[in-house]
């Protein structure tokens, strides 16, 4: 009996040890996925998991999911602050057959996506961001989503940062709106190619687009809050906006009593579009400075009481019709 009791105690100790190890794995600061991983593993470096969704669930709040080698790791819902990182030279793929590739809904805190490639074969949205303090998108490629490559629609103040990325062949490359609070957007050194609309800024948005290219779609940048008493204020600097079949930059008042919707275009190239800069509606305006507006069918078009103000240092040349600025002001 004593021997049996001793063996029983050993068995219980082993069970407790396994349970403790499992709990530790479920609360790791850093988890790992690999092409040879298993989702029954602990997601450790020695025993990686196979999919992002399982690895996220075993990662501490604010921790990291690291891609060890090139493979596809599946769509996921991100419901906690976390970073998903594919290092340089490693393909961290997500193929989306339906719905959304990555749903980012942490409630609070920050989410970082780095080095991922997200492709639609039937999916509708590449990245959907709905809650959280901030979303960071770096070195990410998103293609072929008919609704949006990145959709940020929040109900409280938040921020989105996009750097060194590509959004190609989507319905809208990036679309941004805030039903309450403010959504601040910063986009730097990013390509938006052959999207129907490159970037769309709606209610409660503000921010900047810097050093980026928006080409080959219907509209390069749209600033058009649809709700009355909502506004959008966007600065475009050092960008190329070219070869869109509609407007390169389109600022439109769509709400019945919206405050001023303002887009600034500074030190940029706007060329080969149907209209270079189009502003319509009495409460919409654009400020253009140190920019080249050329090879468009119409260079600038302040329509329906919209205003396009020049800093006096633009090159408005070689358009089929140059159009005319509403006024000229001292350079800001």
DRENTORDO-237825 format. One record per atom (N, C-alpha, C): x, y, z; residue in one letter. Coordinates in steps of 0.2 Angstrom, whole numbers, padded with zeros to 4 digits, always signed. Last residue first. Layout:
# DRENTORDO-237825
XYZA;...
***
This chain:
# DRENTORDO-237825
+0013+0395-0233X;+0013+0393-0226X;+0019+0390-0224X;+0014+0409-0245X;+0016+0402-0243X;+0016+0401-0236X;+0000+0419-0246X;+0007+0418-0245X;+0008+0411-0243X;-0012+0414-0259X;-0010+0416-0252X;-0003+0416-0251X;-0023+0415-0272X;-0016+0414-0270X;-0015+0417-0263X;-0038+0406-0277X;-0035+0412-0275X;-0028+0410-0273X;-0042+0395-0285X;-0047+0400-0282X;-0044+0406-0280X;-0033+0391-0299X;-0034+0391-0292X;-0039+0396-0290X;-0039+0384-0314X;-0037+0390-0311X;-0038+0389-0303X;-0035+0373-0329X;-0040+0376-0323X;-0037+0382-0320X;-0028+0368-0339X;-0025+0369-0333X;-0030+0370-0327X;-0032+0355-0349X;-0035+0362-0347X;-0032+0362-0340X;-0022+0346-0352X;-0026+0348-0357X;-0030+0355-0356X;-0006+0353-0344X;-0013+0349-0344X;-0017+0351-0350X;+0005+0360-0344X;+0005+0354-0348X;-0001+0350-0347X;+0006+0366-0327X;+0008+0366-0334X;+0006+0359-0337X;+0009+0373-0313X;+0002+0370-0316X;+0003+0371-0324X;+0018+0372-0300X;+0019+0372-0307X;+0013+0369-0310X;+0017+0384-0286X;+0016+0378-0290X;+0018+0378-0297X;+0018+0395-0278X;+0024+0392-0280X;+0023+0385-0283X;+0007+0400-0272X;+0010+0404-0276X;+0016+0401-0279X;-0001+0392-0264X;+0004+0395-0261X;+0008+0399-0265X;-0019+0392-0269X;-0012+0391-0271X;-0007+0395-0266X;-0033+0383-0265X;-0029+0389-0264X;-0022+0387-0265X;-0049+0379-0270X;-0042+0377-0271X;-0037+0383-0270X;-0065+0377-0264X;-0059+0381-0265X;-0053+0377-0265X;-0082+0374-0270X;-0076+0372-0267X;-0070+0377-0268X;-0093+0378-0278X;-0091+0382-0272X;-0085+0380-0268X;-0093+0368-0288X;-0098+0368-0283X;-0096+0372-0277X;-0075+0365-0289X;-0082+0365-0292X;-0087+0366-0286X;-0060+0369-0294X;-0064+0370-0288X;-0071+0371-0290X;-0048+0359-0301X;-0055+0361-0303X;-0059+0362-0296X;-0033+0358-0310X;-0037+0360-0304X;-0044+0362-0306X;-0031+0351-0324X;-0026+0352-0318X;-0029+0353-0311X;-0038+0339-0333X;-0039+0345-0330X;-0035+0346-0324X;-0030+0329-0338X;-0035+0331-0342X;-0037+0338-0340X;-0012+0331-0333X;-0019+0329-0332X;-0024+0332-0337X;+0000+0335-0335X;-0002+0329-0339X;-0009+0327-0337X;+0003+0342-0318X;+0004+0341-0325X;+0002+0335-0328X;+0008+0350-0305X;+0002+0347-0308X;+0002+0347-0315X;+0019+0350-0292X;+0019+0350-0300X;+0012+0346-0302X;+0020+0361-0278X;+0019+0355-0281X;+0018+0356-0289X;+0021+0371-0269X;+0027+0368-0271X;+0026+0362-0274X;+0004+0369-0262X;+0011+0372-0262X;+0016+0368-0265X;-0013+0370-0259X;-0008+0367-0264X;-0001+0372-0264X;-0027+0366-0250X;-0021+0371-0251X;-0015+0367-0254X;-0044+0365-0253X;-0037+0362-0253X;-0032+0368-0253X;-0060+0362-0245X;-0055+0367-0248X;-0048+0363-0248X;-0078+0363-0242X;-0072+0359-0243X;-0067+0363-0247X;-0090+0369-0241X;-0086+0368-0235X;-0080+0364-0236X;-0096+0369-0253X;-0094+0376-0250X;-0089+0375-0244X;-0090+0358-0265X;-0094+0359-0259X;-0091+0365-0256X;-0075+0350-0271X;-0082+0352-0272X;-0086+0353-0266X;-0060+0349-0280X;-0063+0351-0273X;-0070+0353-0275X;-0047+0340-0287X;-0054+0342-0287X;-0057+0343-0281X;-0032+0340-0295X;-0035+0341-0289X;-0042+0344-0290X;-0032+0333-0308X;-0027+0333-0304X;-0029+0334-0296X;-0043+0322-0317X;-0042+0329-0314X;-0037+0328-0308X;-0037+0311-0323X;-0042+0315-0326X;-0043+0322-0324X;-0019+0311-0322X;-0025+0310-0319X;-0031+0313-0324X;-0005+0315-0324X;-0008+0310-0328X;-0015+0307-0326X;+0000+0320-0308X;+0001+0320-0315X;-0003+0314-0318X;+0007+0328-0295X;+0000+0326-0297X;+0000+0326-0305X;+0019+0327-0284X;+0018+0327-0291X;+0011+0324-0292X;+0022+0339-0270X;+0020+0333-0273X;+0020+0333-0280X;+0023+0349-0260X;+0029+0346-0263X;+0028+0340-0266X;+0007+0347-0253X;+0014+0350-0253X;+0019+0346-0256X;-0009+0349-0251X;-0005+0345-0255X;+0002+0349-0256X;-0021+0347-0238X;-0015+0351-0241X;-0011+0346-0245X;-0039+0347-0237X;-0033+0343-0238X;-0027+0348-0241X;-0053+0349-0226X;-0047+0352-0229X;-0041+0347-0230X;-0069+0354-0223X;-0064+0348-0224X;-0058+0350-0228X;-0077+0363-0211X;-0072+0363-0216X;-0068+0356-0217X;-0092+0354-0206X;-0087+0359-0205X;-0082+0359-0211X;-0107+0350-0215X;-0101+0348-0212X;-0097+0354-0211X;-0121+0349-0217X;-0119+0355-0214X;-0112+0353-0211X;-0123+0337-0225X;-0127+0343-0227X;-0124+0349-0223X;-0108+0329-0231X;-0113+0330-0226X;-0116+0337-0227X;-0100+0330-0242X;-0106+0326-0243X;-0111+0326-0237X;-0088+0339-0250X;-0092+0339-0245X;-0099+0335-0246X;-0072+0332-0255X;-0079+0333-0257X;-0083+0334-0250X;-0058+0331-0264X;-0061+0333-0257X;-0068+0335-0259X;-0047+0321-0272X;-0054+0323-0272X;-0056+0325-0265X;-0033+0319-0282X;-0035+0321-0275X;-0042+0324-0276X;-0035+0314-0295X;-0029+0312-0291X;-0030+0313-0283X;-0050+0307-0301X;-0046+0313-0298X;-0040+0310-0294X;-0049+0295-0313X;-0053+0300-0310X;-0049+0306-0307X;-0039+0286-0316X;-0044+0288-0321X;-0049+0293-0319X;-0022+0291-0312X;-0029+0288-0310X;-0034+0291-0315X;-0009+0295-0314X;-0012+0290-0318X;-0018+0287-0316X;-0003+0298-0297X;-0002+0298-0305X;-0007+0293-0308X;+0005+0306-0286X;-0002+0304-0287X;-0003+0304-0294X;+0018+0305-0274X;+0017+0305-0281X;+0010+0302-0282X;+0023+0317-0261X;+0019+0311-0264X;+0019+0311-0271X;+0026+0327-0251X;+0031+0323-0255X;+0029+0316-0258X;+0011+0326-0242X;+0018+0329-0243X;+0022+0324-0246X;-0005+0330-0237X;-0001+0326-0242X;+0005+0329-0244X;-0015+0330-0223X;-0009+0334-0226X;-0006+0328-0231X;-0032+0332-0219X;-0026+0328-0221X;-0021+0332-0225X;-0046+0331-0210X;-0041+0336-0212X;-0034+0332-0213X;-0064+0330-0210X;-0057+0327-0211X;-0052+0332-0213X;-0079+0330-0200X;-0074+0333-0204X;-0068+0329-0205X;-0096+0332-0196X;-0090+0328-0196X;-0085+0331-0201X;-0109+0338-0198X;-0105+0340-0192X;-0099+0336-0191X;-0115+0324-0207X;-0115+0331-0206X;-0112+0332-0199X;-0105+0312-0215X;-0110+0313-0210X;-0109+0321-0208X;-0095+0308-0224X;-0102+0307-0226X;-0107+0310-0221X;-0080+0316-0229X;-0084+0314-0223X;-0091+0313-0225X;-0069+0314-0239X;-0076+0315-0240X;-0080+0312-0234X;-0056+0313-0249X;-0057+0316-0242X;-0064+0318-0242X;-0046+0302-0258X;-0053+0304-0257X;-0054+0307-0249X;-0033+0300-0269X;-0035+0301-0262X;-0042+0304-0262X;-0035+0294-0282X;-0029+0293-0278X;-0031+0294-0271X;-0047+0284-0291X;-0046+0290-0287X;-0040+0289-0282X;-0044+0273-0299X;-0049+0278-0301X;-0048+0284-0297X;-0027+0269-0301X;-0033+0267-0299X;-0039+0272-0302X;-0013+0272-0303X;-0016+0267-0307X;-0023+0265-0305X;-0007+0277-0287X;-0007+0277-0294X;-0011+0271-0297X;+0002+0284-0275X;-0005+0282-0276X;-0006+0283-0284X;+0016+0284-0265X;+0014+0284-0272X;+0007+0281-0272X;+0023+0294-0252X;+0020+0288-0254X;+0018+0289-0261X;+0028+0304-0243X;+0033+0300-0247X;+0030+0294-0250X;+0014+0304-0232X;+0021+0307-0234X;+0025+0302-0238X;+0000+0310-0226X;+0002+0305-0230X;+0009+0307-0233X;-0008+0313-0210X;-0004+0314-0215X;-0002+0308-0219X;-0023+0318-0201X;-0017+0315-0202X;-0013+0317-0208X;-0040+0313-0196X;-0035+0318-0197X;-0028+0315-0198X;-0058+0311-0196X;-0051+0309-0197X;-0046+0314-0198X;-0072+0311-0195X;-0067+0311-0189X;-0060+0309-0190X;-0077+0302-0209X;-0079+0306-0203X;-0073+0305-0198X;-0064+0298-0220X;-0071+0299-0219X;-0071+0303-0212X;-0053+0295-0233X;-0053+0298-0227X;-0061+0300-0226X;-0045+0283-0243X;-0052+0286-0242X;-0052+0288-0234X;-0033+0279-0255X;-0035+0281-0248X;-0041+0285-0248X;-0036+0274-0269X;-0030+0273-0265X;-0031+0273-0257X;-0049+0265-0276X;-0048+0272-0272X;-0041+0270-0268X;-0046+0254-0283X;-0051+0258-0286X;-0050+0265-0282X;-0028+0252-0285X;-0034+0251-0281X;-0039+0255-0284X;-0016+0253-0291X;-0021+0249-0295X;-0027+0248-0290X;-0006+0255-0277X;-0006+0254-0284X;-0013+0250-0286X;+0002+0263-0265X;-0005+0261-0266X;-0006+0261-0274X;+0016+0261-0255X;+0013+0261-0262X;+0006+0259-0262X;+0024+0272-0243X;+0019+0266-0244X;+0016+0267-0252X;+0030+0282-0234X;+0033+0278-0239X;+0030+0271-0241X;+0017+0283-0222X;+0024+0285-0224X;+0027+0280-0229X;+0004+0289-0213X;+0006+0285-0219X;+0012+0287-0222X;-0006+0291-0200X;+0000+0293-0202X;+0002+0287-0207X;-0021+0297-0193X;-0018+0292-0197X;-0012+0295-0200X;-0033+0297-0180X;-0027+0300-0183X;-0023+0295-0187X;-0049+0298-0177X;-0044+0293-0179X;-0039+0297-0183X;-0058+0304-0162X;-0054+0305-0168X;-0050+0300-0170X;-0075+0302-0156X;-0068+0303-0155X;-0065+0305-0162X;-0085+0291-0167X;-0084+0295-0161X;-0077+0296-0160X;-0083+0285-0179X;-0090+0287-0178X;-0090+0292-0171X;-0071+0287-0190X;-0072+0287-0183X;-0079+0290-0182X;-0062+0279-0204X;-0067+0283-0201X;-0068+0282-0194X;-0053+0275-0219X;-0053+0277-0212X;-0059+0281-0210X;-0045+0263-0230X;-0051+0267-0228X;-0052+0269-0221X;-0034+0259-0242X;-0035+0260-0235X;-0041+0265-0234X;-0038+0255-0255X;-0031+0253-0252X;-0032+0253-0244X;-0053+0248-0260X;-0049+0254-0257X;-0043+0251-0254X;-0051+0236-0268X;-0057+0240-0269X;-0054+0247-0267X;-0034+0232-0273X;-0040+0232-0269X;-0045+0236-0271X;-0021+0233-0279X;-0027+0229-0282X;-0033+0228-0278X;-0011+0234-0265X;-0012+0234-0272X;-0018+0230-0274X;-0001+0242-0254X;-0008+0240-0255X;-0010+0240-0262X;+0014+0240-0245X;+0010+0240-0251X;+0003+0238-0251X;+0025+0250-0234X;+0020+0244-0235X;+0018+0245-0243X;+0031+0259-0225X;+0035+0254-0229X;+0031+0248-0232X;+0019+0261-0213X;+0025+0263-0215X;+0028+0257-0220X;+0005+0268-0204X;+0007+0263-0210X;+0014+0265-0213X;-0004+0269-0190X;+0003+0271-0193X;+0004+0265-0198X;-0018+0276-0182X;-0015+0271-0187X;-0009+0273-0190X;-0027+0278-0166X;-0022+0280-0171X;-0020+0274-0176X;-0042+0285-0158X;-0037+0280-0160X;-0032+0282-0165X;-0057+0287-0150X;-0051+0290-0152X;-0045+0285-0153X;-0070+0276-0155X;-0066+0280-0150X;-0060+0282-0153X;-0074+0268-0165X;-0079+0272-0161X;-0077+0276-0155X;-0067+0265-0181X;-0067+0265-0174X;-0073+0269-0171X;-0061+0257-0194X;-0067+0260-0192X;-0068+0260-0185X;-0051+0254-0206X;-0050+0256-0199X;-0057+0260-0198X;-0046+0242-0217X;-0052+0246-0215X;-0051+0247-0208X;-0035+0239-0230X;-0035+0240-0223X;-0041+0244-0222X;-0041+0234-0243X;-0035+0231-0240X;-0034+0232-0233X;-0058+0232-0245X;-0053+0236-0243X;-0046+0232-0241X;-0066+0224-0255X;-0069+0229-0251X;-0063+0234-0249X;-0058+0215-0262X;-0063+0219-0266X;-0066+0225-0262X;-0041+0213-0262X;-0047+0213-0257X;-0052+0217-0260X;-0028+0212-0268X;-0034+0208-0271X;-0040+0208-0266X;-0015+0213-0254X;-0018+0213-0261X;-0024+0209-0262X;-0003+0220-0245X;-0010+0217-0245X;-0013+0218-0252X;+0012+0218-0236X;+0009+0219-0242X;+0002+0216-0242X;+0021+0228-0224X;+0016+0223-0225X;+0013+0224-0232X;+0030+0236-0217X;+0032+0231-0221X;+0027+0226-0223X;+0019+0239-0203X;+0025+0240-0206X;+0028+0234-0211X;+0007+0246-0194X;+0007+0242-0200X;+0014+0243-0203X;-0001+0248-0179X;+0006+0249-0183X;+0006+0244-0188X;-0014+0255-0171X;-0012+0250-0175X;-0006+0252-0179X;-0019+0260-0154X;-0015+0261-0160X;-0014+0254-0164X;-0029+0257-0144X;-0025+0263-0144X;-0022+0265-0151X;-0044+0249-0150X;-0037+0249-0148X;-0034+0256-0148X;-0055+0242-0163X;-0053+0245-0157X;-0046+0245-0155X;-0054+0239-0177X;-0060+0242-0174X;-0059+0245-0167X;-0048+0235-0192X;-0046+0238-0186X;-0052+0241-0183X;-0044+0222-0204X;-0050+0226-0201X;-0048+0229-0194X;-0036+0219-0218X;-0035+0220-0211X;-0041+0225-0209X;-0043+0214-0230X;-0037+0212-0228X;-0036+0212-0220X;-0059+0209-0235X;-0055+0214-0231X;-0048+0211-0229X;-0063+0197-0242X;-0066+0204-0244X;-0062+0210-0241X;-0058+0182-0251X;-0059+0187-0245X;-0061+0194-0247X;-0054+0176-0263X;-0061+0176-0261X;-0063+0180-0254X;-0040+0177-0260X;-0043+0172-0265X;-0050+0171-0263X;-0030+0190-0255X;-0037+0187-0255X;-0037+0182-0261X;-0016+0190-0244X;-0018+0190-0251X;-0025+0187-0251X;-0003+0198-0235X;-0010+0196-0235X;-0013+0196-0242X;+0012+0196-0228X;+0009+0196-0234X;+0002+0193-0234X;+0022+0205-0215X;+0017+0200-0217X;+0015+0201-0224X;+0030+0214-0208X;+0033+0209-0213X;+0028+0204-0215X;+0020+0216-0194X;+0027+0218-0197X;+0029+0212-0202X;+0009+0224-0184X;+0009+0219-0189X;+0016+0221-0193X;+0004+0228-0167X;+0009+0229-0173X;+0009+0223-0177X;-0007+0236-0157X;-0006+0230-0161X;-0001+0232-0166X;-0009+0242-0140X;-0007+0243-0147X;-0006+0236-0150X;-0024+0246-0130X;-0017+0244-0131X;-0015+0244-0138X;-0040+0238-0131X;-0036+0244-0129X;-0029+0241-0130X;-0047+0230-0140X;-0051+0234-0135X;-0047+0239-0132X;-0042+0223-0151X;-0039+0222-0144X;-0043+0225-0138X;-0045+0219-0165X;-0050+0221-0160X;-0048+0220-0153X;-0043+0215-0181X;-0039+0218-0175X;-0044+0222-0170X;-0043+0202-0191X;-0047+0206-0187X;-0044+0209-0181X;-0035+0198-0206X;-0034+0199-0199X;-0039+0204-0196X;-0044+0195-0217X;-0038+0191-0215X;-0036+0192-0208X;-0062+0191-0218X;-0057+0196-0216X;-0050+0192-0215X;-0071+0182-0230X;-0071+0187-0225X;-0065+0191-0224X;-0061+0169-0238X;-0068+0172-0236X;-0067+0177-0230X;-0048+0166-0240X;-0053+0163-0244X;-0060+0166-0243X;-0033+0172-0239X;-0040+0173-0236X;-0045+0171-0241X;-0017+0169-0233X;-0022+0168-0238X;-0029+0168-0236X;-0003+0176-0226X;-0010+0174-0224X;-0014+0174-0231X;+0014+0172-0223X;+0008+0173-0227X;+0002+0172-0224X;+0029+0178-0221X;+0024+0176-0216X;+0017+0178-0220X;+0044+0174-0227X;+0038+0175-0229X;+0032+0173-0224X;+0059+0181-0222X;+0054+0176-0220X;+0048+0178-0223X;+0067+0193-0225X;+0069+0186-0228X;+0064+0180-0227X;+0065+0200-0209X;+0067+0201-0216X;+0069+0194-0219X;+0052+0191-0199X;+0058+0195-0199X;+0060+0195-0207X;+0036+0194-0195X;+0040+0190-0199X;+0046+0194-0201X;+0026+0196-0180X;+0032+0199-0184X;+0035+0193-0188X;+0014+0204-0172X;+0015+0198-0176X;+0021+0200-0181X;+0011+0209-0155X;+0014+0210-0161X;+0015+0204-0165X;-0004+0214-0145X;+0001+0209-0147X;+0005+0212-0154X;-0018+0216-0135X;-0012+0219-0138X;-0006+0214-0139X;-0031+0205-0142X;-0027+0208-0136X;-0021+0211-0139X;-0037+0199-0152X;-0041+0202-0147X;-0038+0204-0141X;-0037+0196-0168X;-0032+0198-0163X;-0036+0202-0158X;-0040+0182-0178X;-0043+0188-0174X;-0038+0190-0168X;-0033+0177-0193X;-0034+0177-0186X;-0038+0183-0184X;-0028+0166-0207X;-0032+0172-0204X;-0032+0171-0197X;-0012+0158-0209X;-0019+0158-0209X;-0022+0164-0206X;+0001+0156-0213X;-0001+0154-0206X;-0008+0156-0204X;+0012+0149-0225X;+0006+0153-0224X;+0003+0151-0217X;+0030+0152-0224X;+0024+0148-0225X;+0018+0152-0224X;+0047+0152-0219X;+0042+0155-0224X;+0036+0149-0224X;+0049+0153-0201X;+0051+0151-0208X;+0045+0153-0212X;+0045+0159-0189X;+0052+0156-0189X;+0054+0155-0196X;+0037+0173-0183X;+0037+0168-0188X;+0044+0166-0189X;+0032+0177-0167X;+0037+0177-0171X;+0037+0172-0177X;+0022+0187-0157X;+0022+0181-0161X;+0027+0181-0167X;+0024+0195-0141X;+0026+0195-0149X;+0025+0188-0151X;+0014+0205-0129X;+0020+0200-0131X;+0020+0200-0139X;+0004+0211-0124X;+0009+0215-0126X;+0015+0211-0129X;-0001+0198-0115X;-0003+0204-0117X;+0003+0209-0118X;+0007+0183-0120X;+0005+0188-0115X;+0003+0194-0118X;+0000+0170-0130X;+0005+0175-0129X;+0003+0180-0124X;-0009+0160-0134X;-0004+0158-0129X;+0002+0164-0128X;-0016+0166-0144X;-0020+0164-0138X;-0015+0162-0132X;-0007+0167-0154X;-0009+0173-0151X;-0012+0172-0144X;-0006+0154-0158X;+0000+0157-0155X;-0002+0163-0151X;-0018+0152-0164X;-0016+0148-0158X;-0011+0151-0155X;-0018+0161-0175X;-0023+0161-0170X;-0021+0158-0164X;-0006+0157-0183X;-0006+0164-0179X;-0012+0163-0174X;-0001+0140-0183X;-0005+0146-0185X;-0005+0152-0180X;+0008+0131-0177X;+0007+0131-0185X;+0003+0137-0187X;+0020+0133-0165X;+0014+0131-0167X;+0013+0132-0175X;+0036+0125-0159X;+0032+0130-0162X;+0025+0128-0164X;+0046+0121-0149X;+0040+0117-0151X;+0035+0122-0153X;+0057+0129-0147X;+0058+0122-0148X;+0052+0118-0151X;+0050+0141-0144X;+0055+0141-0150X;+0056+0134-0152X;+0032+0137-0142X;+0039+0139-0139X;+0044+0139-0145X;+0020+0132-0143X;+0021+0138-0147X;+0028+0141-0144X;+0017+0120-0138X;+0017+0125-0133X;+0018+0132-0136X;+0006+0111-0150X;+0012+0112-0146X;+0012+0118-0142X;-0005+0109-0157X;-0005+0106-0151X;+0001+0107-0147X;-0002+0114-0169X;-0006+0119-0165X;-0007+0115-0158X;+0015+0113-0174X;+0009+0109-0173X;+0005+0114-0168X;+0027+0117-0188X;+0024+0117-0181X;+0018+0113-0181X;+0033+0118-0199X;+0033+0112-0197X;+0030+0111-0190X;+0033+0132-0201X;+0029+0128-0206X;+0029+0121-0204X;+0029+0140-0186X;+0034+0138-0191X;+0030+0133-0195X;+0029+0153-0173X;+0025+0148-0177X;+0030+0146-0183X;+0030+0157-0155X;+0033+0156-0162X;+0029+0151-0166X;+0030+0170-0142X;+0028+0163-0145X;+0031+0163-0152X;+0035+0178-0128X;+0036+0177-0135X;+0034+0170-0137X;+0029+0177-0115X;+0031+0184-0118X;+0032+0184-0126X;+0016+0166-0112X;+0023+0167-0114X;+0024+0174-0117X;+0006+0158-0107X;+0007+0165-0105X;+0014+0167-0106X;+0006+0145-0110X;+0000+0149-0112X;+0001+0157-0111X;+0017+0140-0105X;+0017+0141-0112X;+0011+0146-0114X;+0013+0140-0091X;+0018+0144-0093X;+0018+0146-0101X;+0003+0130-0093X;+0001+0137-0091X;+0006+0142-0093X;+0011+0119-0096X;+0006+0122-0101X;+0004+0129-0099X;+0018+0118-0084X;+0022+0119-0090X;+0017+0122-0095X;+0008+0115-0075X;+0012+0121-0074X;+0015+0123-0080X;+0004+0102-0081X;-0001+0108-0080X;+0003+0114-0079X;+0016+0095-0079X;+0013+0096-0085X;+0008+0102-0085X;+0016+0095-0064X;+0021+0098-0068X;+0019+0099-0075X;+0004+0088-0061X;+0005+0095-0059X;+0010+0099-0063X;+0008+0076-0066X;+0002+0079-0069X;+0002+0087-0068X;+0018+0073-0058X;+0019+0073-0065X;+0014+0077-0068X;+0012+0072-0045X;+0017+0077-0046X;+0018+0078-0054X;+0004+0061-0048X;+0001+0067-0047X;+0006+0073-0048X;+0014+0051-0049X;+0009+0052-0054X;+0006+0059-0054X;+0019+0052-0036X;+0023+0053-0041X;+0019+0055-0048X;+0008+0047-0029X;+0010+0054-0027X;+0015+0056-0033X;+0007+0034-0033X;+0002+0039-0035X;+0004+0046-0034X;+0019+0029-0028X;+0018+0029-0035X;+0012+0034-0037X;+0015+0029-0014X;+0021+0033-0017X;+0021+0034-0024X;+0005+0021-0014X;+0004+0028-0012X;+0009+0032-0015X;+0011+0009-0017X;+0006+0012-0022X;+0005+0019-0020X;+0019+0007-0006X;+0022+0008-0013X;+0017+0011-0018X;+0010+0006+0004X;+0014+0012+0004X;+0017+0013-0003X;+0004-0006+0000X;+0000+0000+0000X;+0004+0006+0000X;
***
